């Protein structure tokens, strides 16, 4: 076999790296729009090791010819990839977590048991699950700006919602595809993405959490990790191959493109790329917005969520039924809390606010150097500073309000839904309560409610409390007493009391005088927001943020600096290489983990680090079959990703699947705001480990037989 010179030189460089003990990475920043891979970006990727052309990555004019044709969005929450000729789709287990939770019962807990459809008849339709296949991206900037101008001249409203409705309706009717309008750089550019949408998506397989989430919250956002974070779905179509709602007559999809799975593995310095649907970044944010998040908003949210998680976990550890009821809720709460805590720490560690101030100094000089720019943006930075200062105290109040009473319990949301049922459904109050309370545990909710009231009364300025809030606190003297009074006197906290109330002939209208209902009705978020709006004055912060982004975009454009827009759930590509992590001075972390690490962490007394007997014996035996000889579990790359990229394929230089992206590292949690090239890492599950679990653990031969595996 001939060895290409590029690969030979890479081998020499790698050998040098190994001899020195480490192959250092410095990540290339950028979540680049998939349709906008120009010659310069193509060359950069090829210099890193890419063996494909840009048109082999994305080519809207030749359906099925490019790698991107096999990558899909799952409701723009996660990314998936088609990996068989029968519509088999792979994504992360944590993307399937809610579906598994929804299917689970105390008798069949699919989170803990895993789910394996051994026949097609056992594949379970997931109501509402959709797979979006990108067909084309169109630059519609001129059309949108002309529409804005016309509507403005006619005195009509022309916000993003209105523009999106008109543009999406037009292009959907013209193409027969689902159209989504996306604003880039806050309105500097506009694109229409056209999707073919498949609404019959069925769950096929998922390992138990002891494999998929081994290490639990302890290892989340950390390195090293040892997770088998994958799940399988299948996309179904109508018998003629067209998209269709669920039907027993539907057949597995015959996709235009699929990804091949490579067994060749990887080594430090090997090229990698990620194609997916990153959700949200805010790298064009100002220092003022960043400081607001670092010093005010995030600390409040982090404090509240840590305490709420401790309450929930205490109950989950005591009762397996509560664990099942709250596992999905706790999973989401934990994931966000850990991320936000890491963000605050990294803001401080990397002087993110100070670095943004340096960018703003450059921006100010650029603005001042041109009379027209000075007229448009001369006071921009000064106004941003004034606005954030003016609303600081009011924002502190409203953020504590949100994190305590509004978001602090599931009970508050249940009450709102009961109100909705009263208007729409002819059910008695106890029937309505049972419909909702089967999903929660009132013992947990009582503790969360008490904590929420303690934080509300302690942290929200008393002058902003609602009248009923004031009355209760004045009468009862403390937050704990208010919580106890409401819980013991409300019919909404006890179905038995609700039944007795109905039996006594009390009308449902008395519901509006119930203390729990009254307490939550006394929360006037609109009032808080009106206060903030008055303090801001005009122009609002939202308008100034938009202008700030426009100014930065124009400055970089003027200076010829290549730039990509913030992530907004549109398809993006990012490229990088496999390599190590140096999280702190004197500490170097390897670029991969193996099953040896699972056995080192194994602790049968700790839920997050426990294994079934079968798993333990498989890892101890070390028979990896065709997937060995060593079983790599997770590995590091320096690709630039964020939320929404979960489940994205990690592809090698030939566009073959070598793993799935599932996490980032704690040391770069500020990455959504400011990229950290020395530390930004993507944590991936090895495709061979996935295949091993499917094969040796689950015996899912029928699924493996569908795959195209290359070596």
SULPE-V579259 format. One record per residue. RES is the residue in one small letter. OMEGA is omega in radians with two decimals (999 if undefined). Layout:
res->RES omega->OMEGA
res->RES omega->OMEGA
//
This chain:
res->x omega->3.12
res->x omega->3.10
res->x omega->3.13
res->x omega->-3.08
res->x omega->-3.12
res->x omega->-3.13
res->x omega->3.13
res->x omega->3.13
res->x omega->3.09
res->x omega->3.13
res->x omega->3.14
res->x omega->3.13
res->x omega->3.11
res->x omega->3.14
res->x omega->3.09
res->x omega->3.12
res->x omega->-3.13
res->x omega->-3.12
res->x omega->3.13
res->x omega->3.03
res->x omega->-3.11
res->x omega->3.01
res->x omega->-3.01
res->x omega->3.09
res->x omega->2.91
res->x omega->-2.93
res->x omega->3.00
res->x omega->-3.11
res->x omega->2.95
res->x omega->2.93
res->x omega->-2.96
res->x omega->3.11
res->x omega->-2.98
res->x omega->-3.09
res->x omega->-3.01
res->x omega->3.08
res->x omega->-3.13
res->x omega->-3.08
res->x omega->-3.11
res->x omega->3.13
res->x omega->3.09
res->x omega->-3.14
res->x omega->3.11
res->x omega->-3.14
res->x omega->3.13
res->x omega->3.06
res->x omega->3.09
res->x omega->3.11
res->x omega->-3.12
res->x omega->3.12
res->x omega->-3.11
res->x omega->2.99
res->x omega->3.12
res->x omega->-3.10
res->x omega->3.03
res->x omega->3.08
res->x omega->3.12
res->x omega->3.13
res->x omega->-3.09
res->x omega->-3.09
res->x omega->3.14
res->x omega->-3.06
res->x omega->3.10
res->x omega->-3.06
res->x omega->-3.02
res->x omega->3.14
res->x omega->-3.07
res->x omega->3.14
res->x omega->-3.12
res->x omega->-3.08
res->x omega->-3.05
res->x omega->3.01
res->x omega->3.04
res->x omega->-3.10
res->x omega->3.11
res->x omega->2.99
res->x omega->-3.13
res->x omega->3.12
res->x omega->3.07
res->x omega->-3.14
res->x omega->3.04
res->x omega->-3.04
res->x omega->3.06
res->x omega->3.10
res->x omega->-3.13
res->x omega->3.01
res->x omega->3.11
res->x omega->-3.04
res->x omega->3.11
res->x omega->3.07
res->x omega->3.11
res->x omega->3.01
res->x omega->-3.10
res->x omega->3.00
res->x omega->3.12
res->x omega->-3.00
res->x omega->-3.12
res->x omega->3.12
res->x omega->3.11
res->x omega->3.11
res->x omega->-3.13
res->x omega->3.13
res->x omega->-3.00
res->x omega->3.03
res->x omega->3.06
res->x omega->3.14
res->x omega->-3.13
res->x omega->3.12
res->x omega->-3.04
res->x omega->3.05
res->x omega->-3.09
res->x omega->-3.14
res->x omega->-2.93
res->x omega->3.12
res->x omega->-3.12
res->x omega->3.07
res->x omega->-3.09
res->x omega->3.02
res->x omega->3.13
res->x omega->-3.14
res->x omega->-3.12
res->x omega->3.11
res->x omega->-2.97
res->x omega->3.08
res->x omega->3.10
res->x omega->-3.09
res->x omega->3.11
res->x omega->-3.13
res->x omega->-3.13
res->x omega->3.06
res->x omega->-3.10
res->x omega->3.11
res->x omega->-3.14
res->x omega->3.13
res->x omega->-3.10
res->x omega->3.05
res->x omega->-3.10
res->x omega->3.04
res->x omega->-3.10
res->x omega->-3.07
res->x omega->-3.09
res->x omega->-3.12
res->x omega->-3.13
res->x omega->-3.13
res->x omega->3.09
res->x omega->3.11
res->x omega->3.09
res->x omega->-3.08
res->x omega->-3.13
res->x omega->-3.12
res->x omega->3.11
res->x omega->-3.13
res->x omega->3.13
res->x omega->3.12
res->x omega->-3.13
res->x omega->3.08
res->x omega->-3.08
res->x omega->3.07
res->x omega->-3.08
res->x omega->-3.12
res->x omega->-3.14
res->x omega->3.13
res->x omega->-3.14
res->x omega->-3.13
res->x omega->-3.09
res->x omega->-3.10
res->x omega->-3.11
res->x omega->3.10
res->x omega->-3.11
res->x omega->-3.04
res->x omega->3.04
res->x omega->3.13
res->x omega->-3.11
res->x omega->-3.00
res->x omega->-3.04
res->x omega->3.13
res->x omega->3.07
res->x omega->-3.06
res->x omega->3.09
res->x omega->3.07
res->x omega->3.13
res->x omega->3.07
res->x omega->3.12
res->x omega->-3.10
res->x omega->3.10
res->x omega->3.03
res->x omega->3.06
res->x omega->3.09
res->x omega->3.10
res->x omega->3.12
res->x omega->2.98
res->x omega->3.04
res->x omega->-3.11
res->x omega->-3.05
res->x omega->2.88
res->x omega->-2.97
res->x omega->3.13
res->x omega->-3.00
res->x omega->3.05
res->x omega->-3.11
res->x omega->-3.02
res->x omega->3.10
res->x omega->-3.07
res->x omega->-3.06
res->x omega->3.03
res->x omega->3.10
res->x omega->3.07
res->x omega->-3.13
res->x omega->3.10
res->x omega->3.02
res->x omega->-3.04
res->x omega->-3.08
res->x omega->3.14
res->x omega->-3.07
res->x omega->3.04
res->x omega->-3.12
res->x omega->-3.11
res->x omega->-3.10
res->x omega->-3.09
res->x omega->-3.10
res->x omega->-3.09
res->x omega->2.96
res->x omega->0.16
res->x omega->3.04
res->x omega->-3.09
res->x omega->-3.06
res->x omega->3.00
res->x omega->-2.94
res->x omega->3.11
res->x omega->2.99
res->x omega->-3.13
res->x omega->2.98
res->x omega->2.99
res->x omega->3.10
res->x omega->3.12
res->x omega->3.12
res->x omega->2.97
res->x omega->-3.14
res->x omega->3.12
res->x omega->3.10
res->x omega->-3.12
res->x omega->3.08
res->x omega->-3.11
res->x omega->2.99
res->x omega->-3.10
res->x omega->3.04
res->x omega->3.09
res->x omega->3.14
res->x omega->-3.09
res->x omega->-3.10
res->x omega->3.08
res->x omega->-3.11
res->x omega->2.96
res->x omega->-2.99
res->x omega->3.05
res->x omega->-3.10
res->x omega->3.06
res->x omega->3.09
res->x omega->2.98
res->x omega->-3.12
res->x omega->-3.09
res->x omega->3.01
res->x omega->-3.08
res->x omega->-3.13
res->x omega->-3.00
res->x omega->3.09
res->x omega->-3.13
res->x omega->-3.14
res->x omega->3.13
res->x omega->3.13
res->x omega->3.02
res->x omega->3.00
res->x omega->3.13
res->x omega->3.00
res->x omega->-3.10
res->x omega->-3.04
res->x omega->3.12
res->x omega->-2.99
res->x omega->-3.03
res->x omega->2.88
res->x omega->-3.11
res->x omega->-3.07
res->x omega->3.05
res->x omega->-3.13
res->x omega->-3.14
res->x omega->3.07
res->x omega->-3.10
res->x omega->3.10
res->x omega->-3.13
res->x omega->3.11
res->x omega->3.09
res->x omega->3.14
res->x omega->-3.07
res->x omega->-2.98
res->x omega->-3.06
res->x omega->-2.98
res->x omega->-3.05
res->x omega->3.10
res->x omega->3.11
res->x omega->-3.13
res->x omega->-3.11
res->x omega->3.12
res->x omega->-3.09
res->x omega->-3.06
res->x omega->3.09
res->x omega->-3.12
res->x omega->3.11
res->x omega->3.12
res->x omega->3.13
res->x omega->3.11
res->x omega->-3.09
res->x omega->-3.10
res->x omega->3.10
res->x omega->3.11
res->x omega->3.14
res->x omega->3.14
res->x omega->-3.13
res->x omega->-2.91
res->x omega->-3.11
res->x omega->3.10
res->x omega->3.08
res->x omega->3.10
res->x omega->-3.14
res->x omega->-3.11
res->x omega->-2.97
res->x omega->-3.03
res->x omega->-3.12
res->x omega->3.12
res->x omega->-3.13
res->x omega->3.13
res->x omega->3.14
res->x omega->3.14
res->x omega->-3.10
res->x omega->-3.08
res->x omega->-3.13
res->x omega->-3.09
res->x omega->-3.11
res->x omega->3.12
res->x omega->-3.09
res->x omega->3.07
res->x omega->3.09
res->x omega->3.12
res->x omega->-3.12
res->x omega->-3.13
res->x omega->-3.11
res->x omega->3.04
res->x omega->-3.12
res->x omega->-3.07
res->x omega->-3.04
res->x omega->3.09
res->x omega->-3.05
res->x omega->3.14
res->x omega->-3.13
res->x omega->3.13
res->x omega->3.08
res->x omega->3.07
res->x omega->3.08
res->x omega->3.08
res->x omega->-3.13
res->x omega->3.06
res->x omega->3.08
res->x omega->3.13
res->x omega->-3.13
res->x omega->3.11
res->x omega->3.13
res->x omega->3.12
res->x omega->-3.08
res->x omega->-3.07
res->x omega->-3.11
res->x omega->-3.08
res->x omega->-3.12
res->x omega->3.09
res->x omega->-3.14
res->x omega->3.12
res->x omega->-3.10
res->x omega->-2.94
res->x omega->-3.04
res->x omega->-3.10
res->x omega->-3.00
res->x omega->-3.09
res->x omega->3.12
res->x omega->-3.14
res->x omega->3.10
res->x omega->3.13
res->x omega->-3.10
res->x omega->-3.08
res->x omega->-3.10
res->x omega->3.09
res->x omega->-3.06
res->x omega->-3.02
res->x omega->-3.00
res->x omega->-3.07
res->x omega->3.12
res->x omega->3.11
res->x omega->3.10
res->x omega->3.12
res->x omega->-3.05
res->x omega->3.11
res->x omega->3.05
res->x omega->3.08
res->x omega->-3.12
res->x omega->-3.04
res->x omega->3.14
res->x omega->-3.01
res->x omega->-3.02
res->x omega->-3.08
res->x omega->-2.96
res->x omega->-3.14
res->x omega->2.96
res->x omega->-3.13
res->x omega->-3.12
res->x omega->3.13
res->x omega->3.11
res->x omega->3.14
res->x omega->3.11
res->x omega->3.14
res->x omega->3.08
res->x omega->3.09
res->x omega->3.12
res->x omega->3.12
res->x omega->-3.10
res->x omega->-3.11
res->x omega->-2.98
res->x omega->-3.00
res->x omega->3.13
res->x omega->3.13
res->x omega->3.03
res->x omega->3.13
res->x omega->3.11
res->x omega->3.11
res->x omega->3.12
res->x omega->-3.14
res->x omega->-3.12
res->x omega->-3.14
res->x omega->-3.12
res->x omega->-3.00
res->x omega->3.01
res->x omega->-3.08
res->x omega->-3.08
res->x omega->3.04
res->x omega->-3.04
res->x omega->3.05
res->x omega->3.10
res->x omega->-3.08
res->x omega->3.11
res->x omega->3.12
res->x omega->3.11
res->x omega->-3.14
res->x omega->3.11
res->x omega->3.13
res->x omega->-3.12
res->x omega->-3.13
res->x omega->3.10
res->x omega->-3.13
res->x omega->3.13
res->x omega->-3.09
res->x omega->-3.11
res->x omega->-2.95
res->x omega->3.13
res->x omega->-3.10
res->x omega->-3.05
res->x omega->3.13
res->x omega->-3.12
res->x omega->3.11
res->x omega->3.05
res->x omega->-3.11
res->x omega->-3.13
res->x omega->3.08
res->x omega->3.14
res->x omega->-3.11
res->x omega->-3.13
res->x omega->-3.10
res->x omega->3.13
res->x omega->-3.09
res->x omega->-2.99
res->x omega->2.95
res->x omega->-3.13
res->x omega->3.14
res->x omega->-3.13
res->x omega->3.13
res->x omega->3.09
res->x omega->3.14
res->x omega->-3.12
res->x omega->3.14
res->x omega->-3.11
res->x omega->-3.05
res->x omega->-3.09
res->x omega->-3.07
res->x omega->-3.14
res->x omega->3.02
res->x omega->-3.10
res->x omega->3.12
res->x omega->-3.09
res->x omega->-3.11
res->x omega->3.09
res->x omega->3.11
res->x omega->3.13
res->x omega->3.10
res->x omega->3.14
res->x omega->3.12
res->x omega->3.13
res->x omega->-3.14
res->x omega->3.13
res->x omega->3.08
res->x omega->3.11
res->x omega->-3.12
res->x omega->3.13
res->x omega->-3.13
res->x omega->3.09
res->x omega->3.09
res->x omega->-3.08
res->x omega->3.08
res->x omega->3.11
res->x omega->-3.08
res->x omega->3.13
res->x omega->3.12
res->x omega->-3.13
res->x omega->-3.11
res->x omega->-3.11
res->x omega->3.08
res->x omega->-3.13
res->x omega->3.10
res->x omega->-3.06
res->x omega->-3.13
res->x omega->-3.14
res->x omega->3.13
res->x omega->3.10
res->x omega->-3.12
res->x omega->3.09
res->x omega->3.10
res->x omega->3.14
res->x omega->3.14
res->x omega->3.12
res->x omega->-3.14
res->x omega->3.13
res->x omega->-3.01
res->x omega->3.10
res->x omega->-0.04
res->x omega->-3.14
res->x omega->3.11
res->x omega->-3.13
res->x omega->3.11
res->x omega->-3.13
res->x omega->3.06
res->x omega->3.12
res->x omega->3.14
res->x omega->3.11
res->x omega->3.11
res->x omega->3.10
res->x omega->-3.11
res->x omega->3.11
res->x omega->3.14
res->x omega->-3.12
res->x omega->3.12
res->x omega->3.14
res->x omega->3.10
res->x omega->-3.14
res->x omega->-3.11
res->x omega->3.09
res->x omega->-3.13
res->x omega->3.12
res->x omega->-3.12
res->x omega->3.11
res->x omega->3.14
res->x omega->3.03
res->x omega->3.09
res->x omega->3.13
res->x omega->3.10
res->x omega->2.98
res->x omega->-3.08
res->x omega->-3.13
res->x omega->3.03
res->x omega->3.04
res->x omega->-3.07
res->x omega->-3.13
res->x omega->-3.14
res->x omega->3.04
res->x omega->3.10
res->x omega->-3.04
res->x omega->3.07
res->x omega->3.04
res->x omega->-2.99
res->x omega->-3.14
res->x omega->-3.14
res->x omega->3.08
res->x omega->3.14
res->x omega->3.10
res->x omega->-3.14
res->x omega->3.12
res->x omega->-3.06
res->x omega->-3.14
res->x omega->3.00
res->x omega->-3.13
res->x omega->3.12
res->x omega->3.07
res->x omega->3.12
res->x omega->3.09
res->x omega->-3.14
res->x omega->3.10
res->x omega->-3.11
res->x omega->-3.03
res->x omega->3.11
res->x omega->-3.08
res->x omega->-3.13
res->x omega->-3.11
res->x omega->-3.07
res->x omega->-3.07
res->x omega->-3.08
res->x omega->3.14
res->x omega->3.10
res->x omega->2.97
res->x omega->3.11
res->x omega->-3.13
res->x omega->3.11
res->x omega->-3.09
res->x omega->-3.12
res->x omega->3.10
res->x omega->-3.13
res->x omega->3.12
res->x omega->-3.10
res->x omega->3.09
res->x omega->3.08
res->x omega->-3.03
res->x omega->3.13
res->x omega->-3.11
res->x omega->-3.06
res->x omega->-3.09
res->x omega->0.19
res->x omega->3.04
res->x omega->-3.11
res->x omega->2.98
res->x omega->-3.11
res->x omega->3.11
res->x omega->3.11
res->x omega->-3.06
res->x omega->2.93
res->x omega->-3.13
res->x omega->3.09
res->x omega->-3.09
res->x omega->-3.10
res->x omega->3.04
res->x omega->3.12
res->x omega->-3.02
res->x omega->3.02
res->x omega->3.12
res->x omega->-3.11
res->x omega->-3.13
res->x omega->3.09
res->x omega->2.92
res->x omega->-3.02
res->x omega->3.10
res->x omega->-3.05
res->x omega->-3.14
res->x omega->-3.14
res->x omega->3.12
res->x omega->-3.10
res->x omega->3.05
res->x omega->3.14
res->x omega->3.10
res->x omega->3.04
res->x omega->3.10
res->x omega->-3.08
res->x omega->2.98
res->x omega->-3.08
res->x omega->-3.08
res->x omega->-3.05
res->x omega->-3.11
res->x omega->-3.09
res->x omega->3.07
res->x omega->-3.01
res->x omega->3.11
res->x omega->-3.12
res->x omega->-3.12
res->x omega->-3.10
res->x omega->3.13
res->x omega->-3.00
res->x omega->-3.11
res->x omega->-2.98
res->x omega->-3.06
res->x omega->-3.13
res->x omega->3.00
res->x omega->3.12
res->x omega->-3.00
res->x omega->3.00
res->x omega->-3.11
res->x omega->-3.14
res->x omega->-3.13
res->x omega->3.07
res->x omega->3.06
res->x omega->-3.13
res->x omega->3.09
res->x omega->-3.14
res->x omega->3.09
res->x omega->-3.03
res->x omega->-2.98
res->x omega->-3.12
res->x omega->-3.01
res->x omega->-3.08
res->x omega->-3.08
res->x omega->-3.07
res->x omega->-3.08
res->x omega->3.13
res->x omega->3.13
res->x omega->-3.14
res->x omega->3.12
res->x omega->-2.94
res->x omega->2.98
res->x omega->-3.07
res->x omega->-3.06
res->x omega->3.10
res->x omega->999
//
